Amino acid sequence: MARERATALLLDFDGVLRRWDPAVAAVVEREYGLSEGVLGEIAMQWGRLQPVLTGQVNHAEWMNSVADALSESVGSPERARAAVEQWQSYRGEVDQEVLAFVREVRAAGVRVGLGTNATDLLDADLAALGLVGELDVVVNSSVIGVHKPAPEYFKAACVALATPPARVLCVDDEDWAVRGARAAGLSAHRWGGHADLRYLRAALDY
């Protein structure tokens, strides 16, 4: 049996609409004598990351914990805080081709939600990147208290989009999120880059 045509789009933020230049972190790591990739590795340790993604701690507290973990490596708590602040001052870049696609589908009457595992800094990031008003809804894990790929996350996203799961197309760059969306009844596509936009236009059929 064929699926119903999607009438709403749930778009991931990091890796889809927002891109990060790894060279920024690499510059900070070299300046402070840190091994390459260590900032991200410490920040993404699940015991440190999960609480901030579900709103149990805020972004500043999360980054303080990263600085605490770095203190010995860089020589002092002050240097560790400075390194983390320098790293965090970069908030990524908007993928302009994806943004143009978002504008295109919204103009055609398709509701677009931003579905992201994020911290309480998300609203400030959206403002800094000029994305306020570019999406119909924003579904932030730290606000709703549950993160992807939990079915409760996708249920909340569909409620926010006022669209039943069978009519929502989720686009994410992570396999686990795609699998979670499908398990929750959504259509889902693993984002591989701009070449996928042709498929997404056909899937939405607007």
URHU-V225866 format. One record per pair of residues at least 4 apart in sequence whose ideal C-beta (glycine too) atoms are under 7 Angstrom apart, sorted by sequence separation. I is the first residue (numbers start at 1). J is the second residue. D is the distance in whole Angstrom. If there is no record, write none. Layout:
i/j/d
I/J/D
I/J/D
This chain:
i/j/d
12/16/4
13/17/5
14/18/5
22/26/6
23/27/6
25/29/6
26/30/6
27/31/6
28/32/6
34/38/5
37/41/6
38/42/6
39/43/6
40/44/6
45/49/6
46/50/5
49/53/6
50/54/6
57/61/4
59/63/6
60/64/6
61/65/7
62/66/7
63/67/6
64/68/6
65/69/7
66/70/6
67/71/7
70/74/6
75/79/5
76/80/7
77/81/6
78/82/6
79/83/6
80/84/6
81/85/6
82/86/6
83/87/6
84/88/6
85/89/6
95/99/7
96/100/6
97/101/7
98/102/7
99/103/7
100/104/6
101/105/6
102/106/6
103/107/6
104/108/7
106/110/6
118/122/4
121/125/6
122/126/6
123/127/7
124/128/6
125/129/6
131/135/7
140/144/7
146/150/5
151/155/6
152/156/6
153/157/6
154/158/6
155/159/7
156/160/6
157/161/6
163/167/5
174/178/7
175/179/6
176/180/6
177/181/6
178/182/7
179/183/6
180/184/6
182/186/7
192/196/5
196/200/6
197/201/6
198/202/7
199/203/6
200/204/6
11/16/6
13/18/5
29/34/4
34/39/7
43/48/7
44/49/5
51/56/4
52/57/5
57/62/6
71/76/7
74/79/4
94/99/6
105/110/4
126/131/4
127/132/5
139/144/7
141/146/6
148/153/5
158/163/6
163/168/5
172/177/4
181/186/4
191/196/6
11/17/6
14/20/7
29/35/7
43/49/7
51/57/5
71/77/5
74/80/5
106/112/5
116/122/7
126/132/6
141/147/4
146/152/5
147/153/6
158/164/6
172/178/5
182/188/5
29/36/6
52/59/6
105/112/6
141/148/7
146/153/5
158/165/5
161/168/6
181/188/4
189/196/7
29/38/6
71/80/4
74/83/6
144/153/7
172/181/7
26/36/6
29/39/6
52/62/4
67/77/7
70/80/4
102/112/5
158/168/6
178/188/4
28/39/7
154/165/7
170/181/4
189/200/7
141/153/6
144/156/5
178/190/5
67/80/4
70/83/6
25/39/5
48/62/7
67/81/5
25/40/6
175/190/6
170/186/5
172/188/7
48/65/6
67/84/5
139/156/6
170/187/7
173/190/7
66/84/5
122/140/5
139/157/4
168/186/5
169/187/5
170/188/4
171/189/5
172/190/7
173/191/4
165/184/6
166/185/6
168/187/7
172/191/6
165/185/4
169/189/7
171/191/5
63/84/5
114/135/5
139/160/5
165/186/5
113/135/6
118/140/5
120/142/6
43/66/5
112/135/5
113/136/6
118/141/6
119/142/5
137/160/4
42/66/5
112/136/5
113/137/4
114/138/5
115/139/5
116/140/6
117/141/4
118/142/6
137/161/6
63/88/6
111/136/5
114/139/7
116/141/7
113/139/6
154/180/7
42/69/5
149/176/5
154/181/6
42/70/7
149/177/5
148/177/5
155/184/6
171/200/7
106/136/7
117/147/5
149/179/6
150/180/7
154/184/4
117/148/5
149/180/2
102/134/6
148/180/6
151/183/6
154/186/6
102/135/7
151/184/4
91/125/5
169/203/6
94/129/5
99/134/7
169/204/7
91/128/6
94/131/7
91/129/7
34/73/6
34/74/7
33/74/7
32/74/5
115/157/5
113/157/6
32/79/7
113/160/6
39/87/5
113/161/5
111/161/5
32/83/4
111/163/6
28/83/6
115/170/7
62/119/7
28/86/5
28/87/5
59/119/4
58/119/7
59/120/5
25/87/6
58/120/5
59/121/4
53/117/5
24/90/5
52/119/5
20/92/5
21/93/7
19/92/6
18/92/5
19/93/5
18/93/7
18/94/6
19/95/5
17/94/7
18/95/7
17/95/6
17/98/5
16/98/6
17/99/7
54/141/6
55/142/4
53/141/5
54/142/6
55/143/7
53/142/6
52/142/7
55/145/6
11/102/7
54/145/5
54/146/7
54/147/6
53/147/5
110/204/6
9/105/6
101/197/5
110/206/6
17/114/7
97/194/5
109/206/7
108/206/4
105/204/6
9/110/6
11/112/6
13/114/6
105/206/6
8/110/6
11/113/7
14/116/7
7/110/6
8/111/4
9/112/5
10/113/5
11/114/6
12/115/6
13/116/4
11/115/7
12/116/6
8/113/7
10/115/4
13/118/7
18/129/7
10/157/5
10/161/7
8/161/5
8/163/4
16/171/6
7/163/6
16/172/7
16/173/6
10/168/6
15/173/4
8/167/6
10/169/7
12/171/6
7/167/5
8/168/5
9/169/5
10/170/4
11/171/5
12/172/4
6/167/6
12/173/6
4/166/5
6/168/6
9/171/7
3/166/7
4/167/6
6/169/4
12/177/7
16/191/5
15/191/7
12/191/7
6/187/6
3/187/6
9/204/7
6/203/6
6/204/6
5/205/5
